[in-house]
Amino acid sequence: MAAPKIEIYTYDDYKNWKGSWELIEGIPYAMAPAPVPKHQMLVGRIYNELNKNLNCENCEVFIAPIDWKIDEYNVVQPDVSIFCEDWEGKSYLSSTPKVIVEVLSLSTAFKDLNTKYKLYEKTGVKYYVIVNPANDEVKIFENKNGFEEVEFKNEYEFKWEECKSKIDFSKVFKW
């Protein structure tokens, strides 16, 4: 018995869909249900940390939902990201971000830990940060021809070219 044929979608399909979606390797992923309050609180605090500590003239911190169109078959919406491109007048971002943060949720954890991990690694994202709100655990991966987990205590400074930013996770997880 043959495997069922999976329809592959493109950005032209994606931009006409209602609701919140991501497109990975042509396969649509619904972004529902909406994140829980703790998830959104962490996203906001991480954004604040990265934004207030950003030392770079050409980069900006973005918070979801914002489209990163990688190619015709891949459009994702990282929770928090740092892009270094001219974004004015555009309907999506297209350069590879320097930093991506994903806060896990029950509905997205597998995708964030596997599918997006591989996609971000392959596309050359410099830093991938995975935050688990269930146990306030953080893993940071730096891309050195493949992701390598880095060790840190409460703070981590992200550096690329002449730029940098940092997150103090003791402030992110202050309950």
C-alpha positions in Angstrom: 0.0 0.0 0.0 1.4 3.4 -1.0 1.7 6.3 1.5 -1.0 9.0 1.0 0.1 11.9 -1.1 0.7 15.1 0.9 -0.2 18.3 -0.7 2.7 20.8 -0.7 1.8 24.5 -0.3 3.6 27.7 -1.2 3.8 31.2 0.1 1.1 32.2 -2.4 -1.3 29.8 -0.7 -0.1 30.7 2.8 -0.8 34.5 2.4 -4.5 33.8 1.7 -5.2 31.6 4.7 -7.3 32.9 7.6 -6.0 32.6 11.1 -2.4 32.1 12.2 -0.2 29.5 10.4 3.3 28.5 9.7 4.5 26.8 6.5 7.5 24.4 6.8 8.7 22.4 3.9 5.3 23.2 2.2 3.3 21.7 5.1 0.9 24.0 7.0 1.0 24.1 10.8 -1.9 25.8 12.6 -0.8 28.2 15.4 -3.8 27.4 17.6 -4.8 27.5 20.3 -3.4 30.9 21.4 -0.5 30.7 23.9 -1.3 30.6 27.6 -0.6 33.7 29.8 2.8 32.5 31.2 4.0 31.9 27.6 3.1 35.5 26.6 4.6 36.9 29.8 7.9 35.1 29.1 7.9 36.3 25.4 7.4 39.9 26.6 10.1 39.8 29.1 12.6 38.2 26.7 11.7 40.8 24.1 12.3 43.6 26.7 15.7 42.1 27.7 16.9 41.7 24.1 15.6 45.1 23.1 17.0 47.1 26.0 20.4 45.4 25.7 20.6 45.6 21.9 23.8 47.3 20.8 23.6 47.5 17.0 22.6 50.1 14.5 21.2 47.8 11.8 19.2 45.3 13.8 15.8 45.2 15.5 14.1 42.9 17.9 10.7 41.5 16.7 7.9 39.7 18.6 5.4 37.3 17.1 3.4 37.3 15.0 5.7 38.4 12.2 6.5 36.4 9.1 10.0 35.3 8.3 9.7 34.1 4.7 12.7 31.8 4.2 11.6 30.7 0.7 8.4 29.8 -1.2 7.9 26.7 1.0 8.9 28.0 4.5 7.3 30.8 6.4 7.7 30.8 10.2 6.8 33.2 13.1 9.4 32.9 15.8 8.2 34.1 19.3 11.1 36.6 19.5 13.8 37.3 16.9 16.6 39.7 16.0 16.7 40.6 12.3 19.3 42.8 10.6 17.6 44.1 7.4 15.7 47.0 6.0 12.1 46.1 6.9 10.2 49.3 6.1 7.5 48.8 3.6 7.8 45.0 3.5 5.1 42.5 4.4 7.6 40.0 5.8 11.2 39.6 6.8 13.5 37.7 4.5 17.1 37.7 5.9 18.2 35.0 8.3 17.8 36.3 11.9 20.8 36.4 14.3 18.8 35.3 17.3 15.5 33.3 17.6 13.8 32.5 20.8 10.9 30.0 21.0 8.9 29.5 24.2 7.6 26.0 24.2 3.9 25.2 24.6 2.1 21.9 24.6 0.9 22.4 21.0 4.2 23.5 19.5 6.9 21.8 21.6 7.6 18.9 19.2 7.8 21.3 16.2 10.1 23.8 18.1 12.4 21.1 19.4 12.6 19.1 16.1 11.3 20.6 12.9 12.1 24.2 13.6 15.5 23.3 15.2 16.6 21.6 12.0 15.2 24.4 9.8 16.9 27.1 11.9 20.2 25.2 11.9 20.1 24.6 8.2 19.3 28.3 7.4 22.2 29.6 9.5 20.4 31.2 12.4 23.3 32.2 14.7 21.6 31.6 18.1 18.5 29.5 18.9 17.1 29.8 22.4 14.5 27.3 23.6 12.6 28.3 26.8 10.5 25.7 28.6 8.0 27.5 30.8 7.0 24.2 32.5 10.3 24.1 34.4 11.8 27.6 33.7 14.6 25.8 31.8 16.6 27.5 29.0 18.8 25.9 26.3 20.9 28.1 24.0 22.4 26.8 20.8 25.1 28.6 18.8 25.5 27.7 15.1 29.1 26.8 14.4 28.5 24.8 11.2 25.7 23.1 13.2 24.1 23.9 16.5 26.1 23.4 19.7 24.6 23.9 23.1 26.4 26.6 25.1 26.8 26.8 28.9 25.7 29.8 30.9 24.5 30.8 34.3 21.8 33.5 34.6 22.9 35.8 31.8 24.0 35.2 28.2 25.4 37.7 25.7 24.8 37.1 22.0 27.5 38.5 19.7 27.5 38.7 15.9 29.6 40.9 13.6 29.9 44.2 15.4 26.7 43.7 17.3 25.5 42.3 20.6 22.6 41.8 23.0 21.9 39.9 26.1 19.3 38.3 28.3 19.3 38.1 32.1 17.1 35.1 32.7 16.9 35.9 36.4 14.8 38.9 35.3 12.8 36.8 32.8 11.8 34.2 35.4 11.2 36.6 38.3 7.9 35.3 39.8 
